[in-house]
Amino acid sequence: MPPQIVRLVLLTIVIVCLYFTARHFFVPQSFGKYGHYRGAAIEEIRAREPLWAGRKECETCHSEVVEKLAKADHQGISCETCHSPARGHVEDPDVVKLPKMNAAMCARCHEASPSRPKWLHQITVADHYPGSCTECHTPHQPKL
Amino acid sequence: MSENFAQRSAVKSQGPGFAGASPYRVKNMTRRSVLRNLAGIAGGILAMPAAQVCKAAVQNGLASSNAPAGYDPTRHKWLMALDVDRCIGCGMCVEACQKENGVPQDCFRTWIERYVIKKPGPESGNARGETVVDSPDGGKEGFPALPVPKAEVLKSFFVPKLCNLCDHSPCTQVCPVGATFDAPDGAVLVDKNYCIGCGFCIQACPYGCRFFNPVTHTADKCTLCYHRITRGLKPACVEICPSQARIFGDLKHPVADDPLQRFIANNKVEKLKESLGTGPQVAYAGLDEVVR
Protein backbone atom coordinates (compact mmCIF):
# COMPACT_ATOMS: atom_id res chain seq x y z
CA MET A 1 0.00 0.00 0.00
CA PRO A 2 1.40 3.44 -0.84
CA PRO A 3 2.55 5.28 2.31
CA GLN A 4 0.34 8.32 1.70
CA ILE A 5 -2.71 6.04 1.84
CA VAL A 6 -1.39 4.40 5.00
CA ARG A 7 -0.96 7.82 6.61
CA LEU A 8 -4.47 8.82 5.55
CA VAL A 9 -5.98 5.63 7.00
CA LEU A 10 -4.02 6.10 10.25
CA LEU A 11 -5.12 9.72 10.50
CA THR A 12 -8.76 8.70 9.95
CA ILE A 13 -8.47 6.06 12.68
CA VAL A 14 -6.96 8.61 15.07
CA ILE A 15 -9.76 11.12 14.38
CA VAL A 16 -12.46 8.47 14.83
CA CYS A 17 -10.84 7.35 18.10
CA LEU A 18 -10.65 10.94 19.30
CA TYR A 19 -14.34 11.39 18.45
CA PHE A 20 -15.37 8.34 20.46
CA THR A 21 -13.13 9.33 23.37
CA ALA A 22 -14.60 12.84 23.44
CA ARG A 23 -18.11 11.40 23.15
CA HIS A 24 -17.42 9.08 26.07
CA PHE A 25 -16.44 12.03 28.24
CA PHE A 26 -19.00 14.60 27.17
CA VAL A 27 -22.24 12.64 26.76
CA PRO A 28 -23.93 12.71 30.18
CA GLN A 29 -24.28 9.37 31.92
CA SER A 30 -28.08 9.71 32.15
CA PHE A 31 -28.49 10.56 28.46
CA GLY A 32 -30.86 8.05 26.88
CA LYS A 33 -32.17 6.78 30.22
CA TYR A 34 -35.74 7.64 29.23
CA GLY A 35 -35.25 8.94 25.68
CA HIS A 36 -33.09 11.24 23.58
CA TYR A 37 -32.35 13.61 26.46
CA ARG A 38 -30.52 13.85 29.76
CA GLY A 39 -32.45 11.81 32.34
CA ALA A 40 -30.87 13.79 35.20
CA ALA A 41 -32.65 16.92 33.94
CA ILE A 42 -35.84 15.54 35.47
CA GLU A 43 -34.18 15.54 38.90
CA GLU A 44 -32.83 19.05 38.37
CA ILE A 45 -36.20 20.47 37.34
CA ARG A 46 -37.90 19.05 40.41
CA ALA A 47 -35.18 20.25 42.79
CA ARG A 48 -36.77 23.68 43.42
CA GLU A 49 -38.71 24.31 46.65
CA PRO A 50 -42.45 24.97 46.33
CA LEU A 51 -43.75 28.42 47.30
CA TRP A 52 -47.47 27.82 47.88
CA ALA A 53 -47.72 25.48 50.87
CA GLY A 54 -51.09 23.88 50.08
CA ARG A 55 -54.27 23.59 52.12
CA LYS A 56 -53.10 20.48 54.02
CA GLU A 57 -50.30 22.49 55.64
CA CYS A 58 -52.79 25.11 56.84
CA GLU A 59 -55.04 22.42 58.26
CA THR A 60 -52.33 21.11 60.62
CA CYS A 61 -52.64 24.26 62.80
CA HIS A 62 -55.82 26.02 61.70
CA SER A 63 -58.17 23.03 61.55
CA GLU A 64 -61.06 24.95 63.19
CA VAL A 65 -60.98 27.63 60.46
CA VAL A 66 -60.78 24.98 57.72
CA GLU A 67 -63.75 23.15 59.26
CA LYS A 68 -65.76 26.37 59.39
CA LEU A 69 -64.88 27.07 55.76
CA ALA A 70 -65.89 23.56 54.71
CA LYS A 71 -69.53 24.31 55.62
CA ALA A 72 -69.68 27.62 53.73
CA ASP A 73 -69.96 28.70 50.10
CA HIS A 74 -66.22 29.30 49.91
CA GLN A 75 -65.43 25.67 50.79
CA GLY A 76 -63.51 24.89 47.61
CA ILE A 77 -61.15 27.83 47.92
CA SER A 78 -57.60 27.29 49.08
CA CYS A 79 -56.55 29.37 52.11
CA GLU A 80 -53.65 30.86 50.17
CA THR A 81 -55.92 32.15 47.40
CA CYS A 82 -56.87 35.02 49.73
CA HIS A 83 -54.06 34.94 52.29
CA SER A 84 -51.08 34.88 49.85
CA PRO A 85 -48.26 32.26 49.77
CA ALA A 86 -47.80 30.58 53.14
CA ARG A 87 -44.43 28.82 52.77
CA GLY A 88 -42.65 31.36 54.98
CA HIS A 89 -45.43 31.24 57.59
CA VAL A 90 -45.34 27.41 57.67
CA GLU A 91 -41.59 27.39 58.27
CA ASP A 92 -41.60 30.17 60.86
CA PRO A 93 -45.16 30.88 62.07
CA ASP A 94 -44.13 33.31 64.81
CA VAL A 95 -42.09 35.62 62.59
CA VAL A 96 -43.85 35.50 59.20
CA LYS A 97 -47.50 36.58 59.44
CA LEU A 98 -49.89 36.45 56.52
CA PRO A 99 -52.07 39.42 55.53
CA LYS A 100 -55.81 39.43 56.24
CA MET A 101 -58.42 39.75 53.49
CA ASN A 102 -59.22 43.11 51.96
CA ALA A 103 -62.13 44.43 49.91
CA ALA A 104 -60.14 44.43 46.66
CA MET A 105 -59.84 40.65 46.99
CA CYS A 106 -63.66 40.29 47.18
CA ALA A 107 -64.22 42.46 44.12
CA ARG A 108 -61.61 40.59 42.12
CA CYS A 109 -63.94 37.61 41.88
CA HIS A 110 -67.39 39.09 42.57
CA GLU A 111 -67.43 42.27 40.44
CA ALA A 112 -70.19 41.73 37.85
CA SER A 113 -69.15 41.04 34.26
CA PRO A 114 -71.05 39.60 31.27
CA SER A 115 -68.08 37.26 30.74
CA ARG A 116 -68.48 35.63 34.14
CA PRO A 117 -70.56 32.44 34.43
CA LYS A 118 -74.11 32.77 35.74
CA TRP A 119 -73.59 30.48 38.74
CA LEU A 120 -71.16 32.98 40.31
CA HIS A 121 -72.59 35.47 42.80
CA GLN A 122 -71.84 38.86 41.21
CA ILE A 123 -72.34 42.46 42.32
CA THR A 124 -71.62 45.87 40.83
CA VAL A 125 -69.40 47.13 43.63
CA ALA A 126 -70.13 50.83 42.94
CA ASP A 127 -73.91 50.29 43.33
CA HIS A 128 -73.76 47.65 46.04
CA TYR A 129 -72.67 49.35 49.26
CA PRO A 130 -70.20 52.18 49.88
CA GLY A 131 -68.66 50.68 53.04
CA SER A 132 -66.39 47.71 53.63
CA CYS A 133 -67.46 44.17 52.60
CA THR A 134 -66.69 42.81 56.06
CA GLU A 135 -69.26 45.09 57.71
CA CYS A 136 -71.88 42.57 56.56
CA HIS A 137 -69.99 39.49 55.25
CA THR A 138 -67.36 37.28 56.86
CA PRO A 139 -65.14 35.76 54.17
CA HIS A 140 -65.11 32.32 55.80
CA GLN A 141 -68.94 32.26 55.94
CA PRO A 142 -69.93 34.76 53.25
CA LYS A 143 -73.72 34.20 53.29
CA LEU A 144 -75.65 36.81 55.31
CA MET B 1 9.24 4.88 -2.93
CA SER B 2 6.94 1.89 -3.01
CA GLU B 3 9.89 -0.37 -3.83
CA ASN B 4 11.71 0.87 -0.74
CA PHE B 5 8.67 0.15 1.43
CA ALA B 6 8.39 -3.39 0.06
CA GLN B 7 12.09 -4.00 0.75
CA ARG B 8 11.83 -2.82 4.33
CA SER B 9 8.90 -5.14 4.96
CA ALA B 10 10.76 -8.01 3.44
CA VAL B 11 13.80 -7.42 5.62
CA LYS B 12 11.69 -7.23 8.80
CA SER B 13 9.79 -10.43 8.08
CA GLN B 14 13.06 -12.34 7.80
CA GLY B 15 13.99 -11.68 11.43
CA PRO B 16 15.46 -14.47 13.61
CA GLY B 17 12.15 -15.34 15.35
CA PHE B 18 10.49 -16.34 12.12
CA ALA B 19 13.06 -18.62 10.50
CA GLY B 20 10.63 -21.48 9.93
CA ALA B 21 7.92 -20.18 7.55
CA SER B 22 4.77 -21.36 9.35
CA PRO B 23 1.41 -20.69 7.61
CA TYR B 24 0.07 -19.21 10.93
CA ARG B 25 2.89 -16.79 11.47
CA VAL B 26 1.82 -13.20 11.87
CA LYS B 27 3.70 -10.79 9.70
CA ASN B 28 6.08 -8.39 11.47
CA MET B 29 5.49 -9.96 14.91
CA THR B 30 8.50 -9.74 17.18
CA ARG B 31 8.94 -10.30 20.90
CA ARG B 32 9.43 -6.59 21.34
CA SER B 33 6.20 -5.66 19.55
CA VAL B 34 4.15 -8.25 21.49
CA LEU B 35 5.51 -6.98 24.82
CA ARG B 36 4.89 -3.39 23.77
CA ASN B 37 1.27 -4.20 22.83
CA LEU B 38 0.66 -6.10 26.08
CA ALA B 39 2.09 -3.19 28.08
CA GLY B 40 -0.22 -0.84 26.19
CA ILE B 41 -3.31 -2.95 26.97
CA ALA B 42 -2.29 -3.26 30.67
CA GLY B 43 -1.71 0.48 30.82
CA GLY B 44 -5.14 1.07 29.27
CA ILE B 45 -6.83 -1.14 31.85
CA LEU B 46 -4.95 0.61 34.67
CA ALA B 47 -5.97 4.01 33.28
CA MET B 48 -9.71 3.16 33.20
CA PRO B 49 -10.55 4.06 36.84
CA ALA B 50 -8.69 7.32 36.36
CA ALA B 51 -10.71 7.91 33.18
CA GLN B 52 -13.95 7.27 35.07
CA VAL B 53 -12.93 9.83 37.68
CA CYS B 54 -12.15 12.31 34.90
CA LYS B 55 -15.50 11.63 33.24
CA ALA B 56 -17.39 12.17 36.50
CA ALA B 57 -15.49 15.42 37.05
CA VAL B 58 -16.28 16.64 33.53
CA GLN B 59 -19.96 15.86 33.91
CA ASN B 60 -20.21 17.41 37.37
CA GLY B 61 -18.78 20.53 35.82
CA LEU B 62 -21.49 20.45 33.13
CA ALA B 63 -24.44 19.98 35.48
CA SER B 64 -25.32 18.93 39.00
CA SER B 65 -28.53 18.21 40.89
CA ASN B 66 -29.66 18.45 44.51
CA ALA B 67 -33.18 17.05 44.07
CA PRO B 68 -34.72 14.77 46.68
CA ALA B 69 -34.42 11.21 45.36
CA GLY B 70 -37.17 8.67 44.94
CA TYR B 71 -39.26 9.82 42.00
CA ASP B 72 -39.82 7.45 39.08
CA PRO B 73 -41.36 9.29 36.10
CA THR B 74 -42.41 6.03 34.45
CA ARG B 75 -44.89 5.34 37.26
CA HIS B 76 -47.02 8.47 36.81
CA LYS B 77 -49.14 10.10 34.13
CA TRP B 78 -50.10 13.67 34.97
CA LEU B 79 -52.95 15.48 33.31
CA MET B 80 -54.87 18.71 33.70
CA ALA B 81 -58.44 19.34 32.63
CA LEU B 82 -60.19 22.70 32.40
CA ASP B 83 -63.82 23.50 33.00
CA VAL B 84 -64.56 26.61 30.92
CA ASP B 85 -67.92 27.13 32.66
CA ARG B 86 -66.16 27.38 36.02
CA CYS B 87 -63.55 30.00 35.04
CA ILE B 88 -64.44 33.42 36.46
CA GLY B 89 -61.46 35.27 34.98
CA CYS B 90 -60.02 36.46 38.28
CA GLY B 91 -56.44 35.82 37.14
CA MET B 92 -55.35 34.29 40.44
CA CYS B 93 -53.87 31.29 38.58
CA VAL B 94 -51.67 33.48 36.40
CA GLU B 95 -50.41 35.35 39.45
CA ALA B 96 -49.87 32.12 41.40
CA CYS B 97 -47.88 30.65 38.50
CA GLN B 98 -45.68 33.70 38.16
CA LYS B 99 -44.91 33.75 41.88
CA GLU B 100 -44.32 30.00 42.12
CA ASN B 101 -42.05 29.74 39.10
CA GLY B 102 -40.43 33.18 39.10
CA VAL B 103 -41.81 33.87 35.62
CA PRO B 104 -40.48 37.24 34.38
CA GLN B 105 -42.80 40.18 33.75
CA ASP B 106 -44.71 39.95 30.44
CA CYS B 107 -43.99 36.21 30.13
CA PHE B 108 -46.64 33.59 30.81
CA ARG B 109 -46.63 29.88 31.47
CA THR B 110 -50.41 30.03 31.79
CA TRP B 111 -52.81 32.82 30.91
CA ILE B 112 -56.51 33.55 30.55
CA GLU B 113 -58.21 34.66 27.33
CA ARG B 114 -61.50 36.53 27.29
CA TYR B 115 -63.71 35.70 24.32
CA VAL B 116 -66.46 38.13 23.34
CA ILE B 117 -68.77 37.02 20.54
CA LYS B 118 -70.73 39.93 19.09
CA LYS B 119 -74.31 39.81 17.90
CA PRO B 120 -74.58 39.44 14.12
CA GLY B 121 -75.28 42.61 12.11
CA PRO B 122 -78.84 43.23 10.89
CA GLU B 123 -79.67 41.06 7.87
CA SER B 124 -76.17 39.52 7.91
CA GLY B 125 -77.65 36.04 7.75
CA ASN B 126 -75.16 34.77 10.34
CA ALA B 127 -75.93 33.09 13.63
CA ARG B 128 -73.27 35.13 15.41
CA GLY B 129 -71.06 38.12 14.74
CA GLU B 130 -67.36 38.84 15.04
CA THR B 131 -65.28 37.30 17.86
CA VAL B 132 -63.02 39.57 19.90
CA VAL B 133 -60.32 37.93 22.05
CA ASP B 134 -58.20 39.77 24.58
CA SER B 135 -55.86 38.89 27.40
CA PRO B 136 -54.47 42.08 28.99
CA ASP B 137 -51.29 41.14 30.89
CA GLY B 138 -52.36 37.50 30.57
CA GLY B 139 -55.39 38.27 32.75
CA LYS B 140 -53.05 38.48 35.74
CA GLU B 141 -54.79 41.52 37.27
CA GLY B 142 -58.27 40.42 36.23
CA PHE B 143 -60.02 41.96 33.24
CA PRO B 144 -61.09 45.57 32.55
CA ALA B 145 -64.51 46.50 31.15
CA LEU B 146 -65.54 44.71 27.96
CA PRO B 147 -63.85 45.90 24.75
CA VAL B 148 -67.26 46.18 23.02
CA PRO B 149 -70.51 47.82 24.22
CA LYS B 150 -72.56 45.52 26.42
CA ALA B 151 -75.59 45.74 24.08
CA GLU B 152 -73.57 44.18 21.24
CA VAL B 153 -72.44 41.13 23.21
CA LEU B 154 -74.02 37.83 22.25
CA LYS B 155 -71.85 35.66 24.47
CA SER B 156 -68.69 36.07 26.50
CA PHE B 157 -66.54 33.69 28.52
CA PHE B 158 -63.00 33.05 29.78
CA VAL B 159 -60.63 30.28 28.64
CA PRO B 160 -57.52 29.40 30.67
CA LYS B 161 -54.57 28.31 28.54
CA LEU B 162 -51.40 26.39 29.32
CA CYS B 163 -49.09 23.78 27.76
CA ASN B 164 -51.30 21.16 26.11
CA LEU B 165 -48.92 18.29 27.04
CA CYS B 166 -48.85 16.95 23.47
CA ASP B 167 -48.15 13.29 22.82
CA HIS B 168 -46.41 14.16 19.53
CA SER B 169 -45.09 17.53 20.66
CA PRO B 170 -43.68 19.56 17.75
CA CYS B 171 -41.62 21.65 20.18
CA THR B 172 -39.50 18.70 21.29
CA GLN B 173 -39.06 17.42 17.74
CA VAL B 174 -37.38 20.61 16.51
CA CYS B 175 -34.88 20.95 19.37
CA PRO B 176 -31.40 20.61 17.83
CA VAL B 177 -29.65 19.70 21.09
CA GLY B 178 -32.08 17.35 22.86
CA ALA B 179 -32.73 19.96 25.55
CA THR B 180 -36.51 19.68 25.57
CA PHE B 181 -38.36 16.42 25.89
CA ASP B 182 -41.57 14.59 26.68
CA ALA B 183 -41.01 13.08 30.13
CA PRO B 184 -42.48 9.58 30.57
CA ASP B 185 -45.05 11.03 33.01
CA GLY B 186 -46.61 13.31 30.39
CA ALA B 187 -44.89 16.61 31.25
CA VAL B 188 -43.03 18.43 28.47
CA LEU B 189 -39.90 19.88 30.05
CA VAL B 190 -36.88 22.03 29.19
CA ASP B 191 -33.36 21.08 30.32
CA LYS B 192 -32.04 24.58 31.11
CA ASN B 193 -28.44 23.39 31.26
CA TYR B 194 -28.55 22.16 27.68
CA CYS B 195 -30.90 24.67 26.04
CA ILE B 196 -28.96 26.97 23.72
CA GLY B 197 -31.83 29.45 23.40
CA CYS B 198 -32.21 29.11 19.62
CA GLY B 199 -35.97 29.59 19.84
CA PHE B 200 -36.99 26.88 17.37
CA CYS B 201 -39.34 25.29 19.91
CA ILE B 202 -41.02 28.63 20.62
CA GLN B 203 -41.92 28.90 16.94
CA ALA B 204 -42.90 25.25 16.67
CA CYS B 205 -45.57 25.31 19.40
CA PRO B 206 -48.91 25.95 17.67
CA TYR B 207 -50.47 27.01 20.99
CA GLY B 208 -47.95 29.75 21.78
CA CYS B 209 -47.22 28.11 25.11
CA ARG B 210 -43.47 28.70 25.09
CA PHE B 211 -41.49 31.89 25.58
CA PHE B 212 -37.90 33.03 25.66
CA ASN B 213 -36.88 33.65 29.25
CA PRO B 214 -34.90 36.92 29.24
CA VAL B 215 -33.24 36.06 32.57
CA THR B 216 -31.97 32.54 31.87
CA HIS B 217 -31.70 33.05 28.08
CA THR B 218 -33.39 29.71 27.49
CA ALA B 219 -36.77 28.52 26.29
CA ASP B 220 -39.27 28.35 29.13
CA LYS B 221 -42.73 26.87 29.53
CA CYS B 222 -45.28 25.33 31.88
CA THR B 223 -43.76 22.36 33.72
CA LEU B 224 -47.06 21.46 35.42
CA CYS B 225 -45.17 22.78 38.50
CA TYR B 226 -42.95 19.70 38.28
CA HIS B 227 -41.28 20.46 41.63
CA ARG B 228 -44.72 20.49 43.28
CA ILE B 229 -46.45 17.52 41.65
CA THR B 230 -43.47 15.24 42.32
CA ARG B 231 -43.78 16.17 46.03
CA GLY B 232 -47.48 15.32 46.16
CA LEU B 233 -48.75 18.90 45.82
CA LYS B 234 -51.03 20.29 43.13
CA PRO B 235 -49.68 22.74 40.53
CA ALA B 236 -49.84 26.33 41.83
CA CYS B 237 -52.64 27.36 39.43
CA VAL B 238 -54.79 24.39 40.47
CA GLU B 239 -54.11 25.02 44.16
CA ILE B 240 -55.05 28.69 43.94
CA CYS B 241 -58.01 28.60 41.50
CA PRO B 242 -60.99 29.66 43.65
CA SER B 243 -63.65 28.11 41.40
CA GLN B 244 -62.20 24.64 40.63
CA ALA B 245 -61.94 25.47 36.94
CA ARG B 246 -58.70 23.48 36.83
CA ILE B 247 -58.72 19.78 37.66
CA PHE B 248 -55.45 17.92 38.08
CA GLY B 249 -54.60 14.27 38.66
CA ASP B 250 -52.39 11.26 38.10
CA LEU B 251 -53.99 8.81 35.67
CA LYS B 252 -51.75 5.98 36.89
CA HIS B 253 -52.61 6.55 40.57
CA PRO B 254 -56.22 7.76 40.77
CA VAL B 255 -57.37 8.68 44.28
CA ALA B 256 -60.70 7.47 45.64
CA ASP B 257 -63.50 9.10 43.59
CA ASP B 258 -60.80 10.75 41.47
CA PRO B 259 -61.92 14.28 40.43
CA LEU B 260 -60.06 14.09 37.11
CA GLN B 261 -61.54 10.73 36.11
CA ARG B 262 -64.98 11.89 37.18
CA PHE B 263 -64.62 15.14 35.23
CA ILE B 264 -63.53 13.42 32.01
CA ALA B 265 -66.24 10.76 32.34
CA ASN B 266 -69.08 13.19 32.98
CA ASN B 267 -68.24 15.89 30.45
CA LYS B 268 -67.89 16.09 26.70
CA VAL B 269 -64.20 16.97 26.70
CA GLU B 270 -62.32 18.39 23.73
CA LYS B 271 -58.68 19.16 22.96
CA LEU B 272 -57.34 22.32 21.31
CA LYS B 273 -56.32 22.17 17.62
CA GLU B 274 -56.53 18.40 17.51
CA SER B 275 -56.50 18.46 13.70
CA LEU B 276 -52.81 19.46 13.75
CA GLY B 277 -51.89 15.96 14.87
CA THR B 278 -49.89 17.12 17.89
CA GLY B 279 -51.87 14.82 20.18
CA PRO B 280 -52.78 17.45 22.82
CA GLN B 281 -53.75 15.89 26.16
CA VAL B 282 -55.13 18.79 28.18
CA ALA B 283 -58.91 18.28 28.22
CA TYR B 284 -61.39 21.17 28.01
CA ALA B 285 -65.08 20.93 28.84
CA GLY B 286 -67.62 23.50 27.71
CA LEU B 287 -65.50 24.77 24.86
CA ASP B 288 -67.15 27.06 22.30
CA GLU B 289 -66.41 26.39 18.63
CA VAL B 290 -64.55 29.71 18.23
CA VAL B 291 -61.86 28.75 20.77
CA ARG B 292 -58.52 27.78 19.28
Chai-1 contact restraints between the chains, C-beta under 6 A:
chainA,res_idxA,chainB,res_idxB,connection_type,confidence,min_distance_angstrom,max_distance_angstrom,comment,restraint_id
A,P2,B,S2,contact,1.0,0.0,6.0,A-B,restraint_1
A,F25,B,K55,contact,1.0,0.0,6.0,A-B,restraint_2
A,F25,B,V58,contact,1.0,0.0,6.0,A-B,restraint_3
A,P28,B,Q59,contact,1.0,0.0,6.0,A-B,restraint_4
A,Y34,B,P184,contact,1.0,0.0,6.0,A-B,restraint_5
A,G35,B,F181,contact,1.0,0.0,6.0,A-B,restraint_6
A,H36,B,G178,contact,1.0,0.0,6.0,A-B,restraint_7
A,Y37,B,G178,contact,1.0,0.0,6.0,A-B,restraint_8
A,Y37,B,F181,contact,1.0,0.0,6.0,A-B,restraint_9
A,R38,B,D191,contact,1.0,0.0,6.0,A-B,restraint_10
A,A40,B,S65,contact,1.0,0.0,6.0,A-B,restraint_11
A,A41,B,D191,contact,1.0,0.0,6.0,A-B,restraint_12
A,I42,B,P73,contact,1.0,0.0,6.0,A-B,restraint_13
A,I42,B,A183,contact,1.0,0.0,6.0,A-B,restraint_14
A,E43,B,S65,contact,1.0,0.0,6.0,A-B,restraint_15
A,E43,B,A67,contact,1.0,0.0,6.0,A-B,restraint_16
A,E44,B,S65,contact,1.0,0.0,6.0,A-B,restraint_17
A,I45,B,L189,contact,1.0,0.0,6.0,A-B,restraint_18
A,I45,B,Y226,contact,1.0,0.0,6.0,A-B,restraint_19
A,R46,B,A67,contact,1.0,0.0,6.0,A-B,restraint_20
A,R46,B,Y226,contact,1.0,0.0,6.0,A-B,restraint_21
A,R46,B,H227,contact,1.0,0.0,6.0,A-B,restraint_22
A,R46,B,T230,contact,1.0,0.0,6.0,A-B,restraint_23
A,A47,B,S65,contact,1.0,0.0,6.0,A-B,restraint_24
A,A47,B,N66,contact,1.0,0.0,6.0,A-B,restraint_25
A,A47,B,A67,contact,1.0,0.0,6.0,A-B,restraint_26
A,R48,B,H227,contact,1.0,0.0,6.0,A-B,restraint_27
A,P50,B,R228,contact,1.0,0.0,6.0,A-B,restraint_28
A,P50,B,L233,contact,1.0,0.0,6.0,A-B,restraint_29
A,L51,B,K99,contact,1.0,0.0,6.0,A-B,restraint_30
A,L51,B,E100,contact,1.0,0.0,6.0,A-B,restraint_31
A,W52,B,A236,contact,1.0,0.0,6.0,A-B,restraint_32
A,W52,B,E239,contact,1.0,0.0,6.0,A-B,restraint_33
A,G54,B,L233,contact,1.0,0.0,6.0,A-B,restraint_34
A,G54,B,E239,contact,1.0,0.0,6.0,A-B,restraint_35
A,G76,B,Q244,contact,1.0,0.0,6.0,A-B,restraint_36
A,I77,B,P242,contact,1.0,0.0,6.0,A-B,restraint_37
A,S78,B,E239,contact,1.0,0.0,6.0,A-B,restraint_38
A,S78,B,I240,contact,1.0,0.0,6.0,A-B,restraint_39
A,T81,B,M92,contact,1.0,0.0,6.0,A-B,restraint_40
A,T81,B,I240,contact,1.0,0.0,6.0,A-B,restraint_41
A,T81,B,P242,contact,1.0,0.0,6.0,A-B,restraint_42
A,R108,B,C90,contact,1.0,0.0,6.0,A-B,restraint_43
A,R108,B,G142,contact,1.0,0.0,6.0,A-B,restraint_44
A,C109,B,I88,contact,1.0,0.0,6.0,A-B,restraint_45
A,C109,B,C90,contact,1.0,0.0,6.0,A-B,restraint_46
A,P114,B,V153,contact,1.0,0.0,6.0,A-B,restraint_47
A,P114,B,S156,contact,1.0,0.0,6.0,A-B,restraint_48
A,S115,B,G89,contact,1.0,0.0,6.0,A-B,restraint_49
A,S115,B,R114,contact,1.0,0.0,6.0,A-B,restraint_50
A,S115,B,S156,contact,1.0,0.0,6.0,A-B,restraint_51
A,S115,B,F157,contact,1.0,0.0,6.0,A-B,restraint_52
A,S115,B,F158,contact,1.0,0.0,6.0,A-B,restraint_53
A,R116,B,I88,contact,1.0,0.0,6.0,A-B,restraint_54
A,P117,B,D85,contact,1.0,0.0,6.0,A-B,restraint_55
A,L120,B,I88,contact,1.0,0.0,6.0,A-B,restraint_56
